[in-house]
Amino acid sequence: MAACAARRSLSVLTRLRGGFSNSAGAELRQARFALLRPVCGCRFQQDRTLSSRNRPEGKVLETVGVFELPKQQGKYETGQLFLHSVFGYRGIVLFPWQARLYDRDVASPVSEKSETSAVHGSKEVKGKTHTYYQVLIDARDCPHISQRSQTEAVTFLANHDDSRALYAIPGLDYVSHEDILPYNSTDQIPIQHELFERFLSYDQTKVPPFVACETLRAWQEKNHPWLELSDVHRETTENIRVTVIPFYMGMREAQNSHVYWWRYCIRLENLGVEVVQLRERHWRIFSLSGTLETVRGRGVVGREPVLSKEQPAFQYSSHVSLQASSGHMWGTFRFERPDGSHFDVRIPPFSLESNKDEKTPPSGLHW
């Protein structure tokens, strides 16, 4: 039952992904969304539909907040509450990142040269500035999105001799500007997350009324090299869009050699109407040391997700290590159609670069 409610919610949110016209602004500002308790996932509702006839038996509808008009210009501030337009979870913005987006679906003219360009075959791609956000995910929503999106998008190297040991921060995600459906709430603690009250405090004189604590500013400054989102790569093949965001994690010494670590976050989105299922992955990993590795396997992170109109996206994170300070990755995902035929979807090539001002990776959460 909960899964059905979550799917219905996600399908409504998916239809909103293209944004809202100005004519819909007044209606949007009056729109409220509610939760079924016990929680079955977020539901977008109009006030006029919140009648007893619409409520499933034994559930209570509780208003969570009021939607605001999404920003077409500018960026959202620290403390902005939002509903994720793809995965449907509630979250709050911690701080923005200005990334370079390399969109291979939009090729630059050959005559345009840029220091922030990438080449894929004969196609030159020019990086454009795009806003992303570091956000906290409401812990109450994590069980309902765990099959569609990992809720541990941020990992660090552990602080002991095992160079392969990692630890994660649950419920910390990176969100694109267009993923945000902003809302406001009168609740002074609207998001349940263990870091919420450490990072943010309530100030009713501010808009939004949640302001950064000194703890958040210090944590951002100390962990900046390992949190910073700088490059985003995107490419679409047969209506399947692949977005890759790589992160440098740091270097460890192992057996008299240096091992460099990166994390990469991948989102798969079905922009069409045909149901498809991910079956295989095929990676090519090139290291500056001169090695070229091929990795093949079933699915990703132990799953073979189905992408449909109702649940069009899947997001996960993984890691790679090299015995060189830089390298490249590229490859394909193999998908299966309902009739049993297969097709390959390109993974946009991306660089693995280490920080020039090498520092020791964090040994824990610095407060």
Disulfide bonds with the S-S distance in Angstrom:
none
